[in-house]
Amino acid sequence: MSVADSSRDLLVRWNAALANAEPGYVAMIDRFDPGERDAARAAHAWLVTDGLRGESVPYLWIRDGELLGFFSLAMGQIELRSSHLKRLDPPQQRPTQPAVLLTWIVKTPRPDVDGEWLLLQAVGLAGETASTIAATVLALDPFDIETADMWAKHYGARASKTRLHGGTEERPLKRMFLELP
């Protein structure tokens, strides 16, 4: 389907074949406005420069020929506390768990664009993927403390034992997770 033909929300897996066949997608990505947040700008920079390298698979949210946001998924692992392991369905025993890793997610800052649709697509695809590869959770690496707080407050994401670069000595960044449906 051509970019100009879309008149509803589409989720498109971004790959080199599509980039070569449909140059309109490249232009759409270049025009995307991630807003002012550092995390959103970093996500957009990643999509432009590294999105086709294969380390993580990007999915573009397109409506009426406009890129409204995107997310990308990869495989990873996460170190969970015993209390977290007991609450998984079914409960798990090994602290290191396979995970679908949400490497980036960003939407345009326009107030008329609700990112809930994009997040639901990411969680749904992660759940579908997890059922075929035995991942137990959706993991994500918050860009900074502000992003970690947003994930915890708005979506109930919990911090794992897996430490990341960044944060402070008093409050280091940790990989976060959500249980998959």
Secondary structure, 3 states (H helix, E strand, C coil): CCHHHCCCCEEEECCHHHHHHCHHHHHHHHHCCCCCCHHHHHHHHHHHHHCCCCCCEEEEEEECCEEEEEEEEEEEEEECCHHHHHHCCCCCCCCEEEEEEEEEEEECCCCCCCCHHHHHHHHHHHHHHHHHHCCCEEEECCCCHHHHHHHHHHHCCEEEEEEEEEECCCCEEEEEEEECC
